[in-house]
Every structure is written in structure tokens, then in C-alpha cells.
Amino acid sequence: MKRRILIIDDEIKLTRSIAFALRQSGYDCLESHNGRAGYELAQKETPDLVLLDVRMPGHSGLAVLESLRQDLPTVPVIMMSALDATQDAVKAVKLGAVDYLSKPVDMDDLIQLIETTTAETQDSPEIQTLEEGRPYEASLLGNSALMRDLRNHIERATTSGVRTVLLRGELGVGRAMVARDLHKRACGAAAPFVEINCATLVGDQIETEIFGSHGDLHRRGLIEVADGGTLFLHEVEALSPVAQARIMAFLESGVLRQFGGRVVRPDVRIVAAANADLAQCAAAGQFRKDLHLRLELLPLDVPPLRDRREDIELLWMSFARSYARKMGCKQIRLSAAARDQLMSYDWPGNVRELKNLVERLTILKPGALIDVADLPREMFSEDLIPDANIEEQMATLERALVRDALTKARGRKGVAADTLGISRHALKRKMQRLGLT
């Protein structure tokens, strides 16, 4: 089925020109020359993508964008702006536009961007989260069977009333995201979410932090602070024997007995994560067996990224869109070769490594089409590291071919493009990339 594009722009000639080019490329087009009318048409027709001018008389493009983000959050919006409207375009990206183009619009660039955006939207994380109910944390997105199972288990954990959950998985898989998601679903976003890394405290510090202190320096412990919410214990295997015993006693009775006879009954869900195998720690006498069994009443396994490779592209898209909005820049995109490399890489750092990569590339190459050469060397085996010399040689050869075609055409770009077998717009982009402006 043809994808439908809605163009909202008060420049009638430009709108018709774009619509003609898009129809030639196989798209259905709707046109509107007024912001308010365009918004109403979008609500009525629910297009696959909206092309929206930033500046229009009356109902501005930014106002239309805000309304579209609220009422049609799954429909991507590409903004178009005059050369002097860059600030408005940056605001638009922050408001949720997936990208923006400067006028006059290069039709080749526009069609390529629409193709990329509509292809991404077909399996977009936003659509997935709306279909499944309340949105999930970004790290939990994915269509793989493993992630669907995990989300189902999260739902069961939140509705079962269970008070302890153990999160199992490698570093970087997103256990903290699972803990926060559990918390929001079970307790609500406004309830306290308290987390502590047990390995960062030594001696009596861990007991003081969790259970509080008494006497002249009385302070509430984190269990009390988390009353009505969740206490998340990172590296729970680092708890001291005394702390383990006190937590076990609290889980059994629901009562927290303080020194001096003070008794409190905080309503707390305890979520724990361990970097070590708690079963092995318990067998070796390094962790209480009863506490291990209590925590493992409902274990949730968070899979490594290498076991759910089909989710990598969805995660990349989600992170890229998020960082583009945060930084007020264009969203980075993936070449087919770079996508294949991401899919073949084992991701020892899991989702955290992928997220860091997307953030770094957004900072260094905002709006760029990320290719294999832009990826870090550690993502390749030694015999597959891209050879920069080969790329330079190919660019030199390409530059010579373009110069020769331009010389024979006496500078006429249309004739040179025909000689090279490419479009005039493609030649223009190639000349810019090769420094032949």
C-alpha cells in the first residue's frame, strides 16, 4: 500500500512541486496551505508522515507540531524552513520533529529522508509501546521473543503484589531500567525510588545507610525513605552478614526495629541486582540461603544484547531520536553497511555500550549518515578494520572522474550528471562531499 504524505505549507507552488515529485516516487500526497486546516486534515486522514513549514501566517508550524505530537505521536514530522529560520528549526527538533530541511528543498535529499523515516516508522518503538499499553523505558524496547517475555514478566510482577524481585543479567543490560519500570508500574512515578550500590560502602556504613542511625545523630535509613515506593539494591551480594540478617528479618515481619525500641512499618518493595551468581555465593557460605531464596521468589532475567540482535536497530533509532531532541540537532542515520556491522557485533557492554555509541556519534556527527568508517575500531576483528587508505584512494578516483566529466561538459552540471549516469542533485551532493564546490 502506498504511503501517504501530508504537506502543510502556505507556498502553493512549492507544495505542488513537492507533491508532484513524491507522486512520481510512488507516494500518495495530501496538501494544505494553512496550519489549522493542515492539522485538522492530519487528524482526519492520519498520514504516514507530515512535511510541515516552520513559518506560516496565523497558525504557525511550531504550534501545529506541538498539537501533532500530542494527538498523533506516532506520525513523524519533518520540518521545512527558510535559510533564516534555523533557530525555529532547532526548536522544532526539540519539540519532536524527526528532522528539518532548509529551503529551497533538494528533492533527492527530501525523498531519501522520507524513505528512511517511513521505513523506520514501520517498526518504530513508539508504535510498539502504544500497542502494548504504557510506554516502557528505552532499554526495554524490542520485538524479540526475549523482550516480550521480559515485559510480560514485569507486568505479572507489578500485579502480583510480590514484595521482592531479583534482576539477573550482565552488566549494561539495563537492570536499573527494569527496576525503574517495575517501580513506576507498581507504585507510580511520584512514589520514592531509592537506589544504592552496596559495594560502594564498607563496614557499618551499609547498615547505617539502609537502616538509619540512632542517638544524637539519628537519621532515617533508606528503607524508611523509600516508604510507599521501591528500594533498589545494586550488587546485593556485597551486603554484610549483619545487613543480610536485618533485611531478612524485615522481609519476614514487615517491621523495622531500630535501636532504642523504635518500631516502623514501611511499605517498601525491594528490588535487587547482583553481579555475582547468588546461588553460588549462597552455596559457598558468602550469602544467606534464606535471603537468596526470598529474593529469588520472582527472578527476572534481562537478556544480553547479543541474544536479541533483532532489537538493535529499534534501540538505535530510539536513542538517536532522543539525543537529537536533547541536543537540538538532526538525528543521525545508519547506512546499510553500518547496520550490518551493528548486527554482527557481540556488544560486550550491552545496551549501555550501544547507548554511549549513539550519544558520541550524535555529538561528533549531528545529522550525519553513519557509515562503517564512523564506527569504533573495537567493533571489528583485525582483518575487517576499514582501511582509510582504500577510502582515500576511492575518493581520489571519484574526484578525478567528476572533474573530467565537468571539464568535458564545460561546467554544465546537467550534462556532466548525464555523462556519469546520475541525477543533477546527486552530482551536486557528490561535489560537496568531494570538495569540488
Secondary structure, DSSP 4 states (H G I P E B T S, - for coil): ---EEEEE-S-HHHHHHHHHHHHHTT-EEEEESSHHHHHHHHHHH--SEEEEES--SSS-HHHHHHHHHHH-TTS-EEEEE-TT-HHHHHHHHHHT-SEEEESSP-HHHHHHHHHHHHHHHHT-HHHHHHHTSSPPPGGG---SHHHHHHHHHHHHHHHH--SEEEEE--TTS-HHHHHHHHHHHHH-TTS-EEEEEGGG--TTHHHHHHHEE-GGG-EE-HHHHTTTSEEEEETGGG--HHHHHHHHHHHHHS-EEPTTS-EE----EEEEE-SS-HHHHHHTTSS-HHHHHHHTTSEEE---GGG-GGGHHHHHHHHHHHHHHHHTSPPPEE-HHHHHHHHHS--TTHHHHHHHHHHHHHHHSTT-EE-GGGS-GGGS-GGGS--HHHHHHHHHHHHHHHHHHHHHTTT-HHHHHHHHTS-HHHHHHHHHHHT--
